[in-house]
Amino acid sequence: AYKDVVVRPFFRDHFARLDRQIVLADALAAFNAGPEALHDLEAALAGILDCFRIGRSTILSALFRPRIDRILHDRLEAVLRRIVARAAARAEYAGAEIDVVALAAVRATREAQVQRGRDRLPSILGTPAPGEVANGETLDGETEVATFPGDLPDNPEELFNGGFRGLSSSGAEAADYRFLRFRPPKLERNGDAEPALPHIRLDRALQFLIGDKLQ
């Protein structure tokens, strides 16, 4: 009954009319959860795209049943390209144009350099969410901290093969790719203008999705 009353009408009345689709994937949450979560995310994205009618739009298909001809997946491009590879291959085979971009609707941190001895280290500044743990300390959600965000591996397969924290599948010491969750920044009003939340690359996503419609 749920499928008949809720799911099928939702697809018929909404998704059937789409010709552009943006799929958001929380890669950082999957990193924190481990390789199994990354594999689950990969399978979920492939399953999601199976629900859509994907392919190059024509005049007739635009009139009668629009196809999704541009699809954009979110977050940390090299790893995401690996995560969405199966789904993207199907979509591109059907004629859809694909792009992958690491973006954030709300930018929660800013870049900085921290002096440590004679070295200046690249860091990010921000306020971690309550309960996040850094250097063995549980944070209160009010204190701004500077932290080194870490590097993702050059080969994304390391994330899928157990190269997270502790021991990797080969028995060697693995890197830790867990990330802190940060709170959105506090907005300061400047005169009568409404404050705007900072973002990361939303403009690039919009350009890909609708730029050709605005020319």
C-alpha positions in Angstrom: 0.0 0.0 0.0 2.9 2.4 0.8 4.3 1.8 -2.7 1.0 2.3 -4.4 -0.2 5.3 -2.4 3.1 7.2 -1.7 6.0 6.0 -3.8 4.5 5.5 -7.3 2.6 8.8 -7.3 5.7 10.7 -6.0 7.8 9.3 -8.9 5.0 9.9 -11.4 4.2 13.5 -10.3 7.7 14.7 -9.6 10.6 12.6 -10.9 9.0 11.9 -14.2 9.2 15.6 -15.0 12.9 16.2 -14.3 15.5 16.7 -16.9 18.3 17.8 -14.6 19.3 15.9 -11.4 21.8 16.7 -8.6 22.6 13.8 -6.2 24.2 14.8 -2.9 26.5 12.2 -1.2 27.9 12.7 2.3 31.3 11.3 1.7 32.8 12.6 5.0 30.2 10.6 7.0 31.1 7.5 5.0 34.8 8.1 5.6 34.1 8.3 9.4 32.1 5.1 9.3 34.6 3.0 7.4 34.9 0.9 4.2 31.6 -0.9 4.6 29.8 2.5 4.6 31.6 3.5 1.4 30.5 0.3 -0.3 26.9 0.9 0.9 27.0 4.4 -0.4 28.3 3.2 -3.8 25.5 0.6 -4.0 22.9 3.2 -2.9 23.9 5.7 -5.6 23.8 3.0 -8.3 20.3 2.0 -7.1 19.1 5.6 -7.0 20.1 6.2 -10.6 18.3 3.0 -11.6 15.1 4.8 -10.6 15.4 7.5 -13.2 14.9 7.5 -16.9 18.4 8.6 -18.0 19.5 9.6 -21.4 19.9 12.4 -24.0 16.8 14.5 -24.3 15.1 15.1 -27.6 12.3 17.5 -28.5 9.8 14.7 -28.3 11.1 13.2 -25.1 11.1 16.7 -23.5 7.4 17.1 -24.5 6.2 13.7 -23.3 8.6 12.3 -20.8 11.7 14.4 -19.9 15.0 12.4 -19.4 17.6 13.4 -16.9 20.4 14.5 -19.2 22.8 16.1 -16.7 23.6 14.6 -13.3 26.0 16.1 -10.7 27.2 14.2 -7.7 28.6 15.9 -4.6 31.7 15.8 -2.4 35.4 15.2 -2.7 35.9 14.6 -6.3 38.5 11.9 -6.7 36.9 9.6 -4.1 33.4 10.4 -5.3 34.4 9.5 -8.9 35.3 6.1 -7.5 32.1 5.8 -5.5 29.8 6.8 -8.4 31.8 5.0 -11.1 29.2 2.2 -11.6 26.2 4.6 -11.6 28.0 7.1 -13.9 28.9 4.5 -16.4 25.3 3.5 -16.8 24.2 7.2 -17.2 27.0 8.1 -19.6 26.2 5.0 -21.7 22.6 6.3 -21.9 23.8 9.7 -23.1 23.7 11.8 -20.0 26.5 14.3 -19.2 28.0 13.7 -15.7 30.1 15.9 -13.5 31.5 15.3 -10.0 32.3 18.2 -7.7 33.3 18.5 -4.0 31.0 21.2 -2.6 29.3 22.4 0.5 26.0 24.4 0.8 27.4 25.9 3.9 31.1 26.6 4.4 31.8 25.9 8.1 35.6 26.5 8.2 38.2 28.8 6.9 41.9 28.3 5.9 44.7 29.5 8.2 48.3 28.8 9.0 49.5 27.8 12.4 53.0 28.5 13.7 54.7 25.4 15.2 58.3 26.1 16.0 59.9 27.3 12.7 57.2 25.8 10.5 53.9 27.3 9.4 51.4 24.5 9.0 48.3 24.7 6.8 45.2 24.3 9.0 41.5 25.0 9.1 39.7 27.1 11.7 36.2 26.4 12.8 33.9 25.4 15.7 33.4 21.6 15.9 30.0 20.2 16.7 29.3 19.3 20.4 30.7 15.9 21.3 33.4 15.8 18.6 36.7 14.5 19.9 40.1 16.1 19.0 43.4 15.0 20.6 41.5 13.1 23.2 39.4 16.1 24.2 35.6 16.1 23.9 34.6 19.5 22.5 31.7 21.6 23.7 30.4 23.0 20.4 31.4 26.6 21.4 35.2 26.7 21.1 36.9 27.5 17.9 39.9 25.3 17.1 42.6 25.1 14.5 43.2 21.6 13.1 45.1 20.0 10.3 42.4 18.5 8.1 44.6 15.6 6.8 45.2 14.3 3.3 43.1 11.8 1.4 45.0 9.0 -0.3 46.2 9.5 -3.9 44.5 6.2 -4.7 40.8 6.1 -3.6 40.9 2.3 -3.5 42.7 2.6 -0.2 39.5 3.8 1.4 37.5 0.9 0.0 40.1 -1.7 1.0 40.3 -1.1 4.7 43.0 1.6 4.7 41.3 3.7 7.4 42.4 3.5 11.0 44.2 0.8 12.8 45.5 -2.0 10.5 44.9 -2.1 6.8 43.9 -5.3 5.0 47.6 -6.0 4.5 48.3 -5.8 8.2 50.3 -2.5 7.9 49.4 0.6 10.0 46.7 2.5 8.1 46.1 6.2 7.9 43.2 7.8 9.8 40.7 9.5 7.4 38.1 10.4 10.0 37.1 14.1 10.0 35.6 16.5 12.5 32.1 17.7 12.0 31.9 21.5 12.2 29.1 23.8 13.1 27.9 26.5 10.6 29.5 29.9 11.1 27.7 32.6 13.0 26.4 35.3 10.7 27.0 39.0 11.3 24.5 41.4 10.0 25.9 44.3 8.0 23.4 47.1 7.9 20.0 46.2 6.5 21.4 43.5 4.2 20.5 39.9 5.0 23.6 37.9 5.9 24.5 35.2 3.4 25.9 31.8 4.3 29.3 31.2 2.7 29.4 28.1 0.4 31.9 26.1 -1.5 31.5 25.7 -5.3 27.7 25.9 -5.4 28.2 28.3 -8.3 30.1 25.6 -10.3 27.2 23.1 -9.7 24.6 25.6 -10.9 26.7 26.4 -14.0 26.9 22.8 -14.9 23.2 22.2 -14.3 21.5 25.3 -15.8 24.3 27.4 -17.4 23.3 26.4 -20.9 19.7 27.5 -20.2 20.9 31.0 -19.4 22.9 31.7 -22.5 
